Amino acid sequence: MPTIDEIIQEIEKLSGVERVKVVDRVLRDTIKPDAEIEAVWVREASARWDAFVQGRVESVSYAEVMNKYRANV
């Protein structure tokens, strides 16, 4: 079995996209989602989308968000 250092050396040879896939896979295999929390987030995301589609909330452009963030940093 390769050592941690050997694994890291191999990971460093990967592209950024491939590294993200490795991290995603490791996290998914390590941290199992809590079904109750996932269900709450699904309901919340659905409610937010419905509110947007129905015009009950306005969208904010990426540029606006970034300008606000940069002003507060």
Buried (B, 14 or more C-beta within 10 A) or exposed (E): EEEEEEEEEEEEEEEEEEEEEEEEEEEEEEEEEEEEEEEEEEEEEEEEEEEEEEEEEEEEEEEEEEEEEEEEE
